Amino acid sequence: MKELQDRTAAVREGQEIDSDKLDSYLSNHFGTNKPLEISQFPSGYSNLTYLIKAGDDLFVLRRPPVGTKAKSANDMGREFRVLKSLSGHYPYAPRVSIFCQDADIIGAPFYLMEYIPGLIVRADYPEKLSATPGFVAQQGRQFVTALAELHNIDYEQAGLAELGRPLGYAARQVSGWAKRFTAAMTPLTSDFQDIMRWLQAHLPEETSRFSLIHNDYKMDNIIWDVEQPEKMIGVLDWELTTLGDPLMDLGATLGYWIEASDPDDLLTIRNMPSNVAGALSRRELTDSYAETSGTIIPANDFNFYYIYGLFRRAAICQQIFYRFHHGQTTDERFASLPKSVTALENQAKRIISGKL
């Protein structure tokens, strides 16, 4: 089913790579001289991802977005180290080969990783894929299982014990995203102050279980086998990986998980087919995670983790729109992000008020 394989497109205007400089760098590194063909993967609002073809060899290049970015985000060296350490510990982590810190090559640090050809599901399933309710449910269970597997990795054995400070993680995330959201305010979005206060007031008790967390675990970061589309073969976008409360990672995923019964304003910003027949509900996703991971999730804390996920997603949208609003990027996909921020705020308020 080759037609299901994720395709690249022409490089977007303003996000071009100097192919001559990259060609020279790679020739020196590999000791060969093969003309490069560069194309770009179509989605992603943060780091930019390209397919590099050098003769018969294929690589994926990751670099930060063009324009000003958050100081702690888009760290290519950190992402490279995470993936290198996960090799042999997590079967879905792509293998990496080169990290280049010299921004003179393509305008920013970058790294190369293996190309994993496969299906990436975005807002909707491809028409050529028979996404029956049974198939959708099977994919959903595999999706949850792989997240639990990540959280069960012995991060000390993987050499990642220095990746973050897990103690106090939930409180730092709430205060950190509140600061980032406020710093990225524009006149076109509301301030989320009520929700920030609610999160601060409803922080769960400090967990005794810490783990590696992906921090951007959603369907468009998952690669599926085109011959067996229910089989996961890769997980992408490790830029935000750290150590912390695994339920905060689950909460971040819940912020993207929009159900068929959700209000229209939320459905309009759906970016994965979590609304189709057979898809797990947010509660089913959470229950399946708890069963697979062996984690007890206090019933009273579900709303906290979900609202945190909504707020975190809104803050990410806000940061990206801030760059667009101030002319730091010209990517027109970002123009509609205030609508997403408003829809996420409305949903959080519904949950807090007990209307859902």
C-alpha positions as CSV (number, residue, x, y, z in Angstrom):
1,M,0.0,0.0,0.0
2,K,2.7,2.5,-1.1
3,E,0.0,5.1,-1.8
4,L,-0.4,5.5,2.0
5,Q,3.2,6.5,2.5
6,D,3.7,10.0,3.8
7,R,4.9,12.3,1.0
8,T,7.1,15.4,0.9
9,A,6.5,18.5,-1.1
10,A,8.5,21.5,-2.4
11,V,10.3,23.5,0.3
12,R,8.0,26.3,1.6
13,E,9.0,29.9,0.8
14,G,11.3,31.3,3.5
15,Q,12.3,27.9,4.7
16,E,14.8,27.0,2.0
17,I,18.2,25.3,2.8
18,D,21.4,26.3,1.1
19,S,21.9,23.0,-0.8
20,D,25.5,23.8,-1.9
21,K,26.7,24.4,1.7
22,L,24.9,21.3,2.9
23,D,26.2,19.2,0.0
24,S,29.8,20.3,0.9
25,Y,29.3,19.5,4.6
26,L,27.8,16.1,4.0
27,S,30.5,15.3,1.4
28,N,33.2,16.0,3.9
29,H,31.4,14.0,6.6
30,F,30.6,10.9,4.5
31,G,33.6,11.1,2.2
32,T,31.4,11.0,-0.9
33,N,30.0,13.5,-3.3
34,K,26.4,12.9,-4.3
35,P,24.1,15.6,-5.6
36,L,21.4,16.5,-3.1
37,E,17.6,16.6,-3.6
38,I,15.8,18.4,-0.8
39,S,12.1,18.3,-0.1
40,Q,10.0,19.2,2.9
41,F,7.5,17.3,5.0
42,P,4.2,19.2,4.9
43,S,3.1,19.6,8.5
44,G,4.6,20.8,11.8
45,Y,4.4,24.2,13.3
46,S,7.7,24.1,15.2
47,N,10.9,22.4,14.1
48,L,11.3,22.1,10.3
49,T,11.7,18.7,8.8
50,Y,13.2,17.9,5.4
51,L,13.9,14.8,3.3
52,I,17.5,14.7,2.0
53,K,18.2,12.4,-1.0
54,A,21.9,11.9,-1.8
55,G,22.1,9.4,-4.6
56,D,20.3,6.3,-3.2
57,D,20.6,7.4,0.4
58,L,17.8,9.0,2.2
59,F,18.0,11.1,5.4
60,V,15.7,13.3,7.5
61,L,17.1,16.7,8.5
62,R,15.6,18.5,11.5
63,R,16.3,22.2,12.2
64,P,14.6,24.9,14.4
65,P,12.0,27.2,12.8
66,V,12.9,30.4,11.1
67,G,12.6,33.4,13.3
68,T,12.8,34.1,17.0
69,K,12.0,31.1,19.2
70,A,11.6,30.3,22.9
71,K,15.0,30.1,24.6
72,S,14.6,26.5,25.9
73,A,12.8,25.1,22.8
74,N,14.1,23.8,19.5
75,D,17.4,22.5,21.0
76,M,18.7,20.3,18.2
77,G,21.6,19.0,20.2
78,R,19.4,17.9,23.1
79,E,16.9,16.2,20.7
80,F,19.9,14.4,19.1
81,R,21.2,13.2,22.4
82,V,17.8,11.9,23.5
83,L,17.4,9.8,20.3
84,K,20.9,8.5,20.5
85,S,20.4,7.4,24.1
86,L,17.0,5.8,23.3
87,S,18.5,3.5,20.7
88,G,18.2,0.0,22.0
89,H,15.7,1.0,24.7
90,Y,12.7,2.1,22.7
91,P,12.0,0.5,19.3
92,Y,10.0,3.5,18.0
93,A,12.9,6.0,18.3
94,P,14.5,6.8,14.9
95,R,18.3,6.3,14.7
96,V,20.4,9.4,14.4
97,S,23.7,9.9,12.6
98,I,25.0,13.5,12.6
99,F,24.6,16.6,14.7
100,C,25.9,19.9,13.4
101,Q,26.1,22.9,15.7
102,D,27.6,25.2,13.0
103,A,24.7,27.6,12.1
104,D,26.7,28.8,9.0
105,I,25.9,25.6,7.1
106,I,22.1,26.0,6.8
107,G,21.4,29.0,9.1
108,A,20.8,27.0,12.3
109,P,22.0,23.8,14.1
110,F,20.6,20.6,12.7
111,Y,20.8,16.9,12.9
112,L,20.2,13.9,10.5
113,M,18.2,10.8,11.4
114,E,17.1,7.8,9.5
115,Y,14.2,8.0,7.1
116,I,11.3,5.7,8.2
117,P,8.9,5.4,5.3
118,G,5.4,4.9,6.5
119,L,1.9,6.3,7.1
120,I,1.4,9.5,9.2
121,V,-2.2,10.2,10.1
122,R,-3.1,13.8,10.4
123,A,-6.6,15.4,10.7
124,D,-8.3,12.6,8.8
125,Y,-7.5,9.0,7.7
126,P,-6.6,8.7,4.0
127,E,-9.5,7.9,1.7
128,K,-7.6,4.8,0.5
129,L,-7.3,3.4,4.0
130,S,-10.3,1.3,5.2
131,A,-10.5,2.8,8.7
132,T,-13.2,0.5,10.2
133,P,-14.2,1.0,13.8
134,G,-12.2,-2.1,14.7
135,F,-9.1,-0.9,13.0
136,V,-9.4,2.6,14.6
137,A,-9.8,1.0,18.0
138,Q,-6.8,-1.2,17.4
139,Q,-4.6,1.8,16.4
140,G,-5.8,3.6,19.5
141,R,-4.8,0.8,21.8
142,Q,-1.3,0.6,20.1
143,F,-1.0,4.4,20.4
144,V,-1.6,4.2,24.2
145,T,0.5,1.1,24.7
146,A,3.5,2.7,23.1
147,L,3.2,5.8,25.4
148,A,3.1,3.5,28.4
149,E,6.1,1.7,27.2
150,L,8.0,5.0,26.9
151,H,7.0,5.8,30.5
152,N,8.2,2.5,31.7
153,I,11.8,2.9,30.4
154,D,14.5,2.9,33.0
155,Y,15.8,6.4,32.1
156,E,18.9,5.9,34.3
157,Q,19.9,2.8,32.4
158,A,19.3,4.7,29.2
159,G,21.8,7.4,30.3
160,L,19.2,10.1,30.5
161,A,19.0,10.7,34.3
162,E,20.4,14.3,33.8
163,L,17.7,15.2,31.2
164,G,15.5,17.1,33.6
165,R,14.5,17.7,37.2
166,P,11.4,15.5,37.8
167,L,10.6,16.6,41.4
168,G,8.1,19.4,41.3
169,Y,7.5,18.9,37.6
170,A,3.7,19.5,37.5
171,A,3.9,22.8,39.4
172,R,6.8,24.0,37.2
173,Q,4.9,23.2,34.0
174,V,1.8,25.1,35.1
175,S,3.8,28.2,36.2
176,G,6.2,27.9,33.2
177,W,3.4,27.7,30.6
178,A,1.6,30.6,32.3
179,K,4.7,32.8,32.0
180,R,5.2,31.8,28.3
181,F,1.6,32.4,27.5
182,T,1.6,35.8,29.1
183,A,4.8,36.8,27.4
184,A,3.3,35.9,24.0
185,M,0.0,37.8,24.4
186,T,-1.4,39.7,21.5
187,P,-4.5,41.8,21.2
188,L,-6.3,39.0,19.3
189,T,-6.5,36.5,22.1
190,S,-7.8,36.4,25.6
191,D,-5.6,36.1,28.7
192,F,-6.5,32.7,30.2
193,Q,-6.1,34.1,33.7
194,D,-9.0,32.2,35.2
195,I,-7.7,28.9,33.9
196,M,-4.2,29.6,35.1
197,R,-5.5,30.3,38.6
198,W,-7.6,27.1,38.5
199,L,-4.6,25.0,37.5
200,Q,-2.5,26.5,40.3
201,A,-5.3,25.8,42.8
202,H,-5.8,22.2,41.7
203,L,-2.3,20.9,41.4
204,P,-2.3,17.1,42.2
205,E,-0.2,15.7,45.0
206,E,3.5,15.2,44.1
207,T,3.9,11.9,42.4
208,S,6.4,9.2,43.5
209,R,6.7,7.9,39.9
210,F,8.8,9.8,37.4
211,S,9.6,8.8,33.9
212,L,10.8,9.9,30.5
213,I,8.0,12.0,28.9
214,H,7.7,12.8,25.2
215,N,5.8,16.0,25.7
216,D,4.3,16.1,22.1
217,Y,2.7,12.7,21.8
218,K,-0.1,12.9,19.2
219,M,-1.1,11.1,16.0
220,D,0.8,13.3,13.5
221,N,4.0,12.3,15.4
222,I,3.4,8.6,14.9
223,I,4.6,6.5,11.9
224,W,2.5,3.4,11.0
225,D,3.5,0.5,8.7
226,V,1.9,1.0,5.3
227,E,1.4,-2.7,4.9
228,Q,0.0,-3.2,8.4
229,P,-1.4,0.3,9.3
230,E,-2.4,-0.8,12.8
231,K,1.4,-1.5,13.5
232,M,3.4,1.5,14.9
233,I,6.9,1.7,13.6
234,G,8.1,5.2,14.7
235,V,7.6,8.2,17.0
236,L,8.8,11.6,15.9
237,D,9.4,15.1,17.4
238,W,11.5,14.5,20.5
239,E,12.5,18.1,21.1
240,L,10.6,18.6,24.3
241,T,11.5,15.2,25.9
242,T,12.3,15.5,29.6
243,L,11.8,13.7,33.0
244,G,8.7,14.3,35.0
245,D,5.2,13.2,36.0
246,P,4.0,10.8,33.2
247,L,0.4,11.8,33.7
248,M,1.4,15.3,32.6
249,D,2.5,13.7,29.3
250,L,-0.9,11.9,29.1
251,G,-2.6,15.2,29.8
252,A,-0.7,16.9,27.0
253,T,-2.1,14.2,24.6
254,L,-5.6,14.6,26.0
255,G,-5.4,18.3,25.0
256,Y,-5.4,17.2,21.3
257,W,-7.9,14.4,21.7
258,I,-11.2,15.8,20.3
259,E,-14.3,13.6,20.4
260,A,-17.3,13.5,18.0
261,S,-19.6,14.8,20.8
262,D,-17.4,17.8,21.6
263,P,-18.7,21.3,20.8
264,D,-18.4,22.7,17.3
265,D,-15.7,25.3,18.1
266,L,-13.5,22.5,19.4
267,L,-14.2,20.2,16.4
268,T,-13.1,22.9,14.0
269,I,-9.6,22.8,15.4
270,R,-9.3,19.0,15.4
271,N,-6.0,17.8,14.0
272,M,-6.4,14.0,14.4
273,P,-9.2,11.6,13.6
274,S,-10.1,11.0,17.3
275,N,-13.7,11.7,16.4
276,V,-14.4,8.8,14.1
277,A,-16.3,5.6,14.8
278,G,-14.1,3.3,16.9
279,A,-11.9,6.0,18.3
280,L,-11.2,5.8,22.0
281,S,-12.8,8.5,24.1
282,R,-10.6,10.6,26.4
283,R,-11.8,8.5,29.4
284,E,-11.2,5.2,27.5
285,L,-7.7,6.5,26.5
286,T,-7.0,7.3,30.1
287,D,-8.3,4.0,31.4
288,S,-6.4,2.0,28.8
289,Y,-3.2,3.9,29.7
290,A,-3.7,3.2,33.4
291,E,-4.3,-0.5,32.7
292,T,-1.3,-0.8,30.4
293,S,1.2,1.2,32.5
294,G,0.0,-0.1,35.9
295,T,-0.6,3.5,37.0
296,I,-3.4,4.5,39.4
297,I,-4.9,7.8,38.2
298,P,-7.0,9.5,41.0
299,A,-10.5,10.2,39.6
300,N,-10.4,13.7,41.0
301,D,-7.3,14.5,39.0
302,F,-8.6,13.7,35.5
303,N,-9.9,17.2,34.9
304,F,-6.6,18.7,36.0
305,Y,-4.6,16.7,33.5
306,Y,-7.1,17.4,30.7
307,I,-7.3,21.1,31.4
308,Y,-3.5,21.3,31.6
309,G,-3.4,19.7,28.2
310,L,-5.8,22.2,26.8
311,F,-3.9,25.1,28.3
312,R,-0.5,23.9,27.2
313,R,-1.8,23.5,23.6
314,A,-3.2,27.0,23.7
315,A,0.1,28.4,25.0
316,I,2.0,26.6,22.2
317,C,-0.5,28.1,19.6
318,Q,-0.1,31.5,21.3
319,Q,3.7,31.4,21.0
320,I,3.6,30.4,17.4
321,F,1.0,33.1,16.6
322,Y,3.1,35.7,18.4
323,R,6.0,35.1,15.9
324,F,3.5,35.5,13.0
325,H,1.9,38.6,14.5
326,H,5.2,40.3,14.8
327,G,6.5,39.4,11.4
328,Q,9.1,36.9,12.6
329,T,7.6,34.3,10.2
330,T,5.4,34.6,7.2
331,D,3.9,31.1,7.3
332,E,0.2,31.8,6.6
333,R,-0.9,28.6,8.4
334,F,-0.3,30.5,11.6
335,A,-2.9,33.2,10.9
336,S,-5.8,31.3,12.2
337,L,-4.2,30.2,15.5
338,P,-6.2,32.7,17.7
339,K,-9.3,30.7,16.8
340,S,-7.6,27.6,18.3
341,V,-6.6,29.5,21.5
342,T,-10.2,30.7,22.0
343,A,-11.7,27.2,21.4
344,L,-9.3,25.6,23.9
345,E,-10.1,28.3,26.5
346,N,-13.9,27.7,26.0
347,Q,-13.4,24.0,26.5
348,A,-11.4,24.5,29.7
349,K,-14.1,26.8,31.0
350,R,-16.8,24.3,30.2
351,I,-14.9,21.6,32.2
352,I,-14.3,23.9,35.2
353,S,-18.0,25.0,35.3
354,G,-19.2,21.4,35.1
355,K,-21.0,21.9,31.7
356,L,-19.3,18.9,30.3
